[in-house]
Amino acid sequence: MPTANNIHAILGTDEGRVKEAALVLSKKLAPADAGDFGLEIISGQADNTDHATQIVGSTVEALQTLPFFGGEKVVWLQGANFFGDSQTGKSQGTLEATDNLMALLEGGVPGDVQFILSASEIDKRRSFYKKLNKLTKITIFDKVDISRDGWERQVGSDVNRRAQQIGLHFAPGASEQFVLNVGADTRQLTSEMEKLSLYVGDRPATVEDVRAVVASTHAGVIWEIGDALTRRNLPRTLQLIDTQLRRGENAIGLLLAAIVPRIRQLLYIRDLLDRHRLPTANYKSFEGAINNLPASETLHFPRKKDGNISCYPHFLSVQACRNFTVSELKTALNECLNANLRLISSPLDPATVLSQLVTRILMKKNQVRSIA
């Protein structure tokens, strides 16, 4: 099947980037002299099966309608939400409607019409996606996976690029704090950056500015808890945990997502620093030293897609891990295990269990009082 040059598919879970890319493309393809008649946008947000069928019908009609006054036009099915694995997407009526749309696309969209499909979710198991993939080159923008090491660097690059575009400047540490607050959601990232820019005006945004006006996503709070923990900032750690529990967050979820992974990572690096005297002056020397270690020392390290060790997140932990000794971190992991058992099997208030845990972890031995 030949590739159709006038069919464009922009998909992915990162709704902000999908919409942004599709908007740029629509402006590029729309004929400059056609005005409002050169671009026909059809909202793809369906409430139910009947609505999805109606939307597809309108799209087919638009593709088959010749441009007004001759010339060319662009048809954009914008933000379609019925191609995913949802109740509406799986219904027979929706499947039949999308099959009709695909039949039209396979038959050939008129040469003077450009078709853009943008969608945040699409079921890649369905024949529609498979046929679309053969018909045209699909552009995919998925959210950065914050469960993978190195996500902060990926998002940070995008933050700095967008900040430069709108003339926003960050003071030292502020862009990193911004990333921790917002996470990988491009739509919120853009919104919060504009708000921060209005707040600071011409001066550089500081860490305090970011904390004052930038809303934290769930992922952002999780990472902020870990950050406060690594800085041994007990009041801030307790405050963040209390806030999340009041919002209905599950205590075990907080323990396993925010506390245990950070303690484990600090232990890995602190142990290697103590035993191998790794160079930490710059990233390149640190990366080289890590890669030269025996394989048995790095089996537990996350890997990149190419199979190499993902070193950068560990490099970021070098300074933080010096706030703890290896003994303290080993004890902290044992305390996490005990806290997990108490959350599962004891009648204690979850907030009490977590507050006792972080207090035991962060206070020096000679500071810790007896905690029941």
N, C-alpha and C positions, 0 to 999 in steps of 0.2 A: 504494500500500500504506500503510495507516494506521500511525502510530508506536505501538509497544507500550510502554505506561507501566510494565509490570512486567518488562521485559527491560533489563538494564544491562550494557554492555561497557566494561571498563577495560583498555586495552592500552598497550603501549609498551616500549621497550628499557630504560627505567629501572625495573628490577625492584623496587627499594626503594619508589619512589613509587607504582607500580602496586599493590603489595601493601598499602601504607599506606592508599591511597584506597579500595580494595575492602574493607578491614577496617572502616574508618569507616562506609562505606555499609551493610555487612552488619549492624552494630550498630544503625544508624539504622532499617533496615527490619524487623529481626527483632521480632516481637511480644514485648513486655516480660513478659507473663504466661505465655509458652509454655515458658520454661526452655530446656533442651537440645534440646527437640523443635522449637523455632522456627527453628533454623538447622542446615542439613545441608551440611557441607563435603565436597567430593569433590576429592581431590588430583589435579591434572592432569599430574603428572610421569610421562610414559610412557617405559618402557625400550625398547619396540619396537612394531611394528604391532599385534600381538595385545593388548598392554597398552593401547594407545590405544583400540582397539575396545572393550575391557572397560570402560575409563573412560567412554567415550561412552555405552555401554549403561547403566551405573550412573546417569549423569546423566539420561538419558531416563526411566529407571524412577523416579528421584526426582521429576522434574517431573510425572509422571503419577500419583504416589501422593498421595492426599489427606492433608492434615495430620492428625496424631494429635489426638484430642479436639476436632476441628473447628477453626475459627479459621483463621489464616494461617501460612505458613512461608516461609523463604528457602532457596533452593538455590544454593550457590556452587561453581562449577567453578573451582578455585583454581590459578593458575599453570600453565595448560595450555601444554605445549611441543610440541604436534603440529599447530599451525596454521601453522607457518613453513615455509620452503623447506629442509627437512631430509629425510633419507632416510625417516624414519618419517612425516613430514608428507606426502610426495609418494606414498607407497605406495597402491595401489589399495584395500586394506582400510581404511586410515585415511580416504581420501576418501569411500568409501561410508558409513562410520560417521558422519562429520561431515555428509554430505548428509542422513542420517536425522535427525540432530539439528536441522538447519535446517528440514526439513519439519515437524517438531513445532513449532518456534518460529514459522514462518509460519502454521501452522494455529491458533496461539493458545495461549499458556500459560494454564492455569486462573487465574481472577481472584484467587484466594486464595493464589497462589504468586508469589513474586518470584524472578527468575533473575538471577544475577550471573556473568558470565564475565570472568575476568582472565587475561591472557596476555602474556608478554614479547615474543614474536615472532609475527607473523601475516603471511602472504603476501597482500598487497593485490591481487594479480592473480587470486586464486582467487575462485570464485563465492561461497564462504561469506562472505568479507569483504564483497563487493559487496552481497550480500543483507542481511547484518547491518547494513551502513551505511544501507540503506533502511528497515530495520525499527526501528532505535533510534538515538539519538544516542550516538556512540562518544566516550569520553573517552580522550585519548592523552597519555601521559607518556613522552617520549623523553629520553634522556640529552643533556645539553648537549654540543654539538659543540666539542671543545677545539681543533679546527683553525681555528676562526673567531675573529677578534679579538673581545675583549670577554667571553669565556667566564668569566673570573675574576670579573667583576662580577656576572654572573648567579648563579654558584655562591656567591659571597660573600654575596649577599642571603639565600639559603637557609640558609647557615651561621649568619648572625647571628640569623635568625628561630628556628632550632632551638636555638641556644645560649641565647637568651632564655627559651625554653620550659622548659629544664632548669636554669636558673639559673647557666649558665657565663658567665664574663666573660673577655674577652680584653684583654691589655695591648696598647699600640700595636704594630702590625706582626704580632701573633700570628695574627689571623684570616686575614690575607693568606698567612702561612706555612702555615697549616692548609690553605687552599685549594690551594696549590701542592703540598703533600704528597699530598692525597687525590684531587684531580682532581674529576671529575663523577659518580662512582659514589655514588649516594645511600645504598645499603646500607652501603658501607664508611664513608661520611661519618658516618652515625648511630652505627655501632659505634665508630669512632675518637673521636667526640665524647664518648660515654659513658665511654670509657676515660680520656680526658684529664680529664674532670670528676672522676672518682674520684681521679686522680693529684694534681690541684691543690687539691681541696677547696673551701674558701670564697675562696681568694685568686685574683686574676686569672691566667690562663694567659699565660706569656711565650713569646717566640719560642724560647727555649732549652727550655722545657717541650715545645713542639710537636715540636721536632727530637728530643727525648729519647724520647718515647713514641708518637708518631703514625707509623704505618707509611706509607711512600711507595708509591703505586701506580706503575706504569710511566710513566703520564702525569705524575705528580707529580715523579718523578726527572728527566724530560726538562725540565720547567719549572724545577726547582731547579738543574740544570746551567746553563741560560740565565741564571738569576738570579745565580748565583755568577760567571758570566762578565761580566755587566754591572757587577758590583761590583769587578771586577778582583781577585777573590779566587782567586789561582792554586792554593794548596794545596787549597782546597775543591773547585774545579773538577776538578783531577786526581783527587782522592779519589772524587768522584761518578762520573767516567768509568771509573775502574778498577773500582769496585764493579759497574757495569752490564756491563762487559766480562766480568768473572768470572762473572756470572749468565748469560752466553751471549748478551748483546745484540750485534747486528751493528754493527760500527764505522761503516760507511757510513750505517746508519740513524741512529746517534747524531749523526753529522756533519750530515746533512740535516734532522733533526727538532729538534735542540737547539741547534746552533751557528750554522748558516747563517741561519735565519730571524731569530734574535736580532740578529746582526751587521747584517743587511740593514735591520731596523727601526730600529736605532740610527743607521745611516747616513742613512736617510731624514730622521729628525727632526733630527739634528745639522746636516745640510746646510741644512734649512729655517730652523732657528734662526739659523744664521750669515748666511744671505743675506737673510732677511726680518725678523729681530728680532721674532719672534712673542712675544706676551704669554704669560707662564706663571704668573702669580700665582694664577689660578683656572681651573677647567675651562671655564666659560662663555666667558670672554674668549679662551681658547685655541681652543675649538671655532669661535667666530665668525671668528677670524682664519684658521683653516684653510679654512673654507667660502668665505671671500672671496678666496682665492688663485686665480690663473688655472687653468683646467682642466688645462692642460699640466703643472702642478706636482703634481697629485694623481691623475693617471691610474693610477698604480701602487698607490694606497691601496685597501685592502679596503672594500667597501660593505656596508651593512646591507640588509635585505630591501626597504626602501622606496627604495633607490637612493642614499641619502645616505651621506656618508663616515663610516666608523666611527672616530671621533676618540679615544675614551676610552683604548684601548690605547696610542696614541701619546702621550697626555698622561702616562700612567704612565711612559713611557720618557724623559720630559724630563730628569729629574734624572740618570738613569743615563747618558744619552748624553753628558753633560758630563764623564764620566770618560775620554772619548776625543776625539781630534780627527778631523776629516773625513779627513785624510790617513791616520791610523792605521786607520780603519774601512775605507777603500778598500783599503789594504794587506792588512787582515785578510780581506776577501773574496777577494782574489787568493791568499792563503795557503790559504783553504778550497778553492779550485779545485785548487791544487797537491796538497793533501792528498788530495782525492778521486781524482786521477789516480794518486797513489802507492798508495792503498788498492786500486785496481783492478789496477794493472800491475806493482807492485814486490813483491819477496819480503819486504819489511820487516814486522815484527810490527805488527799494527793498533794495539796499545796504544802502541807507540813513536811511530807516526805521529800519533796524536791528542794524545799528551802534548807532542810537539814543536810541534804546531799551536797549542795553547792557550798554551804558553809564549811562542811568537813573538807571539801576539796580545796577551797581557796584560802582558808585561814591557816597560818603557820601552826605547827604543833603546840608551841607554847602559848598560843592565843586561843586554841579551841577549848571551850568549856564542855562540861558533860552535857550531852544531848540525848534525851531519852529515845 
